[in-house]
């Protein structure tokens, strides 16, 4: 709990005590005080819940998952937290309302009333959620020219005739801080032995908007932080995930690599499957498909497969790929070290660290054994001498049972490359981030190149100052506008059609989920908005009404969700409607039956009514 949290809560309690001594009730000032204290309680609740996951309060991690959705998350791991938050949100107004409007017989004391209001205002002002929200709402001044100077279009060139296969293990939240012998003596043994066989990068930080699984994947593969468009939106309805962000997988695919991805969690969670499919992974397998291959279908955690199962399946696939493919890359994403307490696979269930009281550290010790065993199986296989192995944390550990010990150390990500052709140990202490992972890996595969904002940490020609500038949070936030362009909204130049059976809209050949609000701009540009599918539902009909006056838009929505934009007796009986409008000036509602198609000319003629 931060100092600002304690101060905000203290001011809130003190304000309530003063208010209760302020004398007889007065409806308006008491209502103002009630709303102020309720806002402070709710903000503290949301902040503490977010901080439980992120360790940084309400940050870009929270924003992304609210916008993209939480389907596939292991909610059962957080049952207690969910119940506490729900209780706070439900009972806070009842309790505060009772205190604020409870009849008090003492004479009215204006001085105490004013002091109580000031304390409530102070509680809101010092509330850490307030600072988080202000920061998210006020990014630095855009610096497009600076971004273009530092962003390198992805490209590579071969520097060797040998292009080995590789296995890339994303170890969930398995940061390098766990290697610190002063904090965690004897915790890491297997990976420490593996370090003596390869190149270990010991100063890998987390850049802005990369400190969660999808952010870590995007950073390491595409060399950019993960920003979603800043309007109130869920990007889950997009047909592709960052389609313009060419990355490591795209480059290697073009070089003939067959790319496979396996994980124990749901591929649909946070858009992982859509991201991988958008970046030329030929094969993807998550809980949705892998569970069917389990002898015991009940042997799963709240998040998905246990890691011992994943590694067994992955080794089988490694052998198959070795026999079938000339060049391949096998990516894995583990689960056992997922916060808040981790999970112990059956084969290492007896693993305990120290006195065994910390479940997270037990899970880390067990994961160390499982990863080490899997790596040795790869190395001892017939293809081991032609396989580069990468072990990297997808991001720093979020709030977990070992958080307070981790905070005592220098928080850094794990990034270890094992090259069978160069087994000598090497530690690289140069400052970097997960943005640099893909570019730094290329030389181990026989290439040199550039991937977005990433830099080769083994290249002495790259200035340290350049890397530090790119990783600066204010710098990355100032580039947000340019980074959002990698989502690549379509241009509306030909036709707009709808398929009711798939709840799908097609705009000039690209397919998007309905409902969808399409804002039409100059030069046929569009901005697409989709409804939240996570914690709450922001209806697109309301968003359409709030667009800047004069903005052209198209809205495809279920008739029941667009009632405020429909006439009393809307024509047609289709359950879906198309609203064509100019914000603040007028709109027309059309039935949107399955297979309906509207040309750009027809849409332009409708919009011409409100010139």
N, C-alpha and C positions, 0 to 999 in steps of 0.2 A: 504494500500500500504506500503510495507516494505521500510526500509532505503536503502537497496541495490538496490531496484527497482528505487528509486528516484535518487540515485547516478549514476546508469547505464544510465538512461534516460538523466540526466544532462550532463554526459560525451559525450553522443551521440549528443545532440544538440550543445554543445560547439565544438565538433569535426567538425560538419557540418559548423558552422560559421567560424571557422578557415580555413577550406578547401576552402570555397568560397572566401577567401581573399588571397589564395595561388598563384594566377596568372594563366597563360595559361595552357590549358589542355595537359596532356600527357597520352597516351592510357593505358599503363600498370599500373603505380601507381594509376591512377584514377580508373581503373577497380578493383584493389585490395581494395581500399577504399570503392568503391560501394558495393562490396561483403561483406566486414566487417560490414558496417552499415546496410545493408539489413539483414544479419544474426542476428544482434542485435535487430532490429525491430521485426523480425519474432519470435525470441526467447521470447522477452518481451510479444508479443501478445499471444503466446501459454501459457506462464507462467501465465499471468493475467487471461486468460480463465480458466485454470486449477485451479487457486487459487480461482476463483469465486465459484467453486464446492467444493473444498477440504479445503480451508483455509490454506493449507500447500504447495501450489504450485503443481509441478509435482511430485507426490508420487506414492506409490504402488496402491492407489485407481485408479488413471488414467491408470496405466499400466494394471491392471486387466481388466478394462472395455474396453480398446482398444483391448486386447487379446481375450476377451470373446464375445465382440459385444455389441451393444447398441440398439438392437431391443426391442421395448416395452417401451423405455424411453419417458418421457413427454416432447418432444422437444418444444412444443408450449410455455412452461414456459420460454424458453430461446431464443425466437425469436430475441429480441433486441441484445443480446450478440452474437448470431450466425451471424447476419448481420454485426455487428461491426467488428468481427474477419475476416469475409470474405472480408470486405472492406479493412481492414489493409493488409491482405495477397495479395489482388489483386492490390491495388493502391500503396502500399509501393514501389515496384520496379519501377513503372512509375514515382512517385514523386522523389525518390532518384536518378533514372537514369537521370531525367531532371536536377537535381541540380548538379550531379557529372560530366555530360558530356556537360553541357551548356557552350557555348563558352565564355571564359573570356579573356579580352584584356590586363589585367595587366601583368607586367613582372613576370616570374616564380620566386617564393620565396621558395627555398628548405627547409629552416628552418621551415616555416609554414606548408609545406607539411609533413615533418617528425612529427611535433607536432600533426597535424590532425590525422595521422595514429596512433600515440601513444594514443590519446584520444579515437579513435575507438576501439583499442585493449583493452583499459581500460574499455570501455563500455561492451565489450564482457566478460572480466574477472570478472567484478562485477555483470554481469547479473545473477539474481537469478535462472534463468532456467539453466544456465551453472552449478551452484553448485548442483542443483537438479539432473541433468543428470549424473554428475560425481559421486554423491553418489549412484545412482541407478546402475551405471556401475561398481562400485568398492566395493562390499560387503566385510565384514571382513573375515579373514582367517577361513576356515571351521573348526568346532569343533564337529566332529561326536561323539567322546567319551563322551564329555560333554552332548550332546543331549541324548544319551542313558542312562546316569545316571539320567536324570531328566524326561524323557518321561515314563509315566506309562501306560502299556497296559490296555485298558479299561476293567473293570470287576466290578462286584458288588456282595454284599451278603446281604441277608435280615436281618434286625435287629428288625423287628416288624412284627406282623401278619397282621397289617392294611396297605393297600396300596391304598391310596385314588386316585380318579380321579383328574385331574388337568387341568386348563385352563392357557395357557401361552400367555400373550399379549406382543408382540413386538411393542412398541410405537415408531413410526418413528421419529428418531432424538430428542426424548423427554428426554433430559438429566436432571440430577439432579440439575444443575446450575439454572434452572428456579425456584427452590424452595427457592433461596436466597432472603430473605425478604429485604435486604439492596439494592439489585439491582432491584428486581421485587416485590415490596410490594403488597400483595394481589393477585398476579397472580394465584397461585396454592391454591385451597381451597378444592376440593373434594379428591384429592390424599393425601393431608395433613391429612384429617380426616381418610382416610384409613390407613395411617401410624401408627395411634394409635391402630390399630388392628393386627399388624404383625411385621415382622422382616425386617428392612430397612438397607441395606448395603450402607454406605454413602461415601465410598472411592474407587469406582470402576473406574479404569482408562481404557484407550484404549491402547492396546499393538500394536506393529508394525503390519501392514497389517490386522488390524481388524476394522478400522475406517470407514467402509462403510457397506451397508446392507448385502451383501454376506459375507464379512469378519466378521461381527458381528454374523451372523447365524452360520458360520463354527466355530468360536471361542466358542460360548456359547454351541453348541451341541457336537462338536468334541474335544474341548480343544486344538486346534492348530490354529496358524495364517494362513491366506490364501495366499500361494505363488503358482504361476503358474510357470512351467518350464521357465528358463530364456532365451531360444533361441527365436528368432523372431517368434511368434506363436500365434495362436488363439486356445484355448482349447475347442471351441464350437463343434468341430467335435468328441470329445470323446464320447464313449458309456456310460460312467458313470462319476460322479463328485466325485473325491477323494474317489474311491471305497475302499481303504485300511484304511481310517480314520474311524474306528469304534467309535461311539459316543453314546450320551445319548439315542437317538431314537433307535439305534440298540439294546442297552442293555434292554431298557424298552419293546421293541417289543418281545424280547426273554422271558420276564417275563409275557407276555400275555396282554400287553397294546395295544389297538387299537389307532393308531395315525392319527390325521386329521390336515390338515393345510388349512387355509383360508386367502386370502388377496384380496385387491381391485385392485392391479396392475396385470400386465401380468406375469404369471408364467415363461414364457420363458425369461423374462428380466434377464440378467446376469447369467442365468443357474439355477435359483432357483428351477424350477420344476425338472430338472435333478438331482440336489443335493438331494432334498427330496426323489425322487424315488430311488436314490442310497443308501438311509439310512433308508429304511423300513417304510416310511410313506405309509399307506394303502390308504389314501385319500388326494387329493390335489385339491383345487378349487381357481382359480384366475379370473381375469377379463374375460378371454376367455369363461368361463362357467357361471359365476355368473351374467353377464350382462343380460343373457336371462331370469333371474328370476325377473328382475326389472319391476315394473308396468310402469315406465316412462324410456324408454331406453336411453333417452337423458340426464338423470340426472347423469352425470359423470363429473369428473374433467379431466385435461390434463393427469393425471397419471392413472386414473381408477375410481373405485367406491368411493363415499364419505363414511366417517367412520360411519355415522348414518345408512346407508344401510348395511354396513358390519356387524355392531353389531347386527342389527335386524336378519340378516341371520344367524349369528353365534349363537345367542340365540336359534333360532329354531333348529339348528343342535345340540346344547348342550342338549336340551330336548330330541331329538331323540336318541342321543348317550346314555344318561342317561337311557333311556328305553330299549335300545338294547344291550349295552355292559356292561360286568362285570367290566372291567377297561379300561379307555381311557384317552388320552391326546389330548386336542384341542388347537392348536396353531393359533394365529392370528397375522397379520402384518398390522398395520394401515398406512394411507396415508396423512391425513389432515395436519399434521405438516411437510410435505416435503418442503425442501427449494425450491426456494428462499423466497417465501412469504406465503407459506401455503395455505390451502383452507378451506372455511367455509361450513360445512354441512348445509343443509336447515333448519333442526330442531334447530340449534343454530346460525343461520345467524345473529341474532341481538346481539350476544355476542361482547362486546368491552372491551378492557383493557385500563384503563386510558382514554385518550382523543380519543382513537380508531384510531390513525394515523398510528400505526405500524401494518401492516397486519399479520406479523408473530406472534406477541404477542397475537393478537386477535385469531389466529388459535390455539395457545397453550392454552389460556383460554377456548376456546370452546372444545378442545380435553380433557382437564381436566374434564369438565362436562360430556362429552360423556363416557369417560372411567369409571368415578365414577358411572354413572347411570347403565352402563352395569354390572359392578362388583356387585352392589347392587341387580340387577335382579338375578344374579347367586346365591348370598348369600341367597336371599329370596326364592329361588326355593326349591322344595322338596329334591333335591340332594345337596343343598348348604352346608350342614353339612359334606358332604363327598367329598368336592372339594377344593383342594388347588389352589389358584390363584396367578400367578406370573405376575408382571408388570415390564417390563424392557425396556430400550432404546436399539435399535439395535446398535446404535453408537452415538457418540457425534454429535451435530448439525454441519452441514457443513455451508459454507458461506450462511448466510441468512440475512433478514432485521433486525434481532436483534443481529447480530454478534458482534457489538462493545460493546453492553452491556454484552453479555456473556463473552467476553474477560476480563472483569473487575473481574470476579469471578474465583473460583477454579473449573475448568472444570472436571466434574465427570459424570459417567453414572448412570442412575436410575436402581435400582434393589431392588424390594420390594416383599416379600413373605407373603401371607395371608393364615395362616393355621387355619381353624375353630376349631381345637382341642387345639390351643394355641393362644388365641386372645390377650395376653398381649403384649404391645409395647416393642420393643427392637431395639436399633440402634447399628450397628456394624461398627466401624470406622476403622477397619483393612484394610490395603492396599490390593487391589486385582485388577483384571481386568476381562473383559468378558470371558477370558480363564477359569476362575474359576466358571462360572455360573452353568454349568451342574453338576459338582462334588458337589457344595454347595447345589444344589437342592435335591440331592438324599436322604439325611436324612429326609426331609419333606415328602418323598414318602415311607418311611419305609426301606430305604437301606443305606448302606455305600459302597463306592467304589472309583475308580479312573478313570479319563477320560483324557488321554493324559498329557498335561502340566498343566491341571487344578488342583486346590487344594481346599479342603473344608475349607472355611474361618471361619467356626465355630469350627474347630478342633484345639485345643491349641497345639497339638503335632507337627503341621507343623511349621517349623521355618519361621519367617518373612523374614529373609535373603534369604531363598530359593525362596520365592514368588517374592521378588524384583529382584533376579538374573534372573529368568525366564522371567520377564516382561521387562527387559532391552532391548532396541532396538538393540544394538550391539550384544547381546547374540542371539536374535532371528534371526538376519540376518546371524550370523555365523552358524546357524543351517539350513539355507535355503536348502542346498543340501539334507539333510535328510528329510526335510518336503516335498520337491518336489516328493519324492518317493511314497508318498501316492496317487499320480495319477496312479501309477501302469500300465505302458505300457506292452503290451503282449510280450511273447516270440514266435518267428516264428519257429515252429518245424514240422508242418504238411503241411498245405496248405493255399493258398491265393486265394480268389475268389471275384467276383465283380457282383453286381446287378445294371444294368443301370436304371431300373425303379424306384429304390429308391436312386440312387447315393450313394451306400453303399458298403464298402469294408469289408470283413470278414477275420480275421486273427486268425486261430486256435479257431474258435467259438465265437470270440468277434467281434462286429460290429461297424464300424466307418464310418463317413461321408466322401464322396469324394468331391473334390479332396483331396489327402493326400500324403505326402512324408514320406516314412518309411525308416529311417536310420538303417541299420543292423549292429549290433555290435557282440562282442565276446559272446560265450555261448548262442547264439540265441537271445540275447537281442535286443530290438528295441527302437527307439525314434521316436514318431510320430509328424508330423508338419501339421498344417492346415492353410488355408489362413485366413488373417484378413477379417472380415466381418463388420468392423466398419467404420473408417474414411478414410482409404486408403486400397489398395489391393496389397499385396506383393506376386507376383506369385511364386508358388512353383518350377517352372522350373528354375527360377533364383536362388532360395535357393539351389536347387540340384547342380547347377554349382559352388556354393560357399562353398560346404562342403570341409572338409579337404581332401587333395589329398589322394586317395586310399580308401576312405570311400565307402562301399557298400550301395546301396540304391535302393528302388523301388518307382516309382512315378506313381500314377494313376491320370490322369488329362484329361480335355476336349482337344481334338486335337487342337482346336484353341488357347488354352492357353499354348501349349507346342511346338510351331512351331520351336523355336531355337534348340530343341533337336531332331527334326524329319528330316529324309533325304528329299531331294527335292521331291521325289515321295514316300511317305510312303505307305507301303502295307495296303490293306484293306480299307474299307469305314466306319468303326465304328467311331462314334463321340467321343469315348473315347479311350485312349491309355495307355498302360503300358510301362514305361521306366525302364529297368533294367540296372544299370550302376555301374561303379567304378569311383568316382569323379576324374577328371583330366586325366583319362586313356582311357575311352571309355564307350559307352552305346549302347543298342539295343532297338528299338521301336517295340512293338507288338500290334496288334489290341486287344482291350479289349471290346468284345461284352457282352451283357447281359448273365449272367450265366457262364462266363469264369472262369476257375479254373486253378491255377498253383501250382504244388506241390513244396515243399522245394527242393527236388532233382532237379527238372527242373530249378529252380532259381539258385541253386548252380552251375549247369552245365553251365549256361549262364555266371555267374560271373567268372567262371574258365578261360574264354578267356583272362582275363587281370591280370593274376598272376604276 
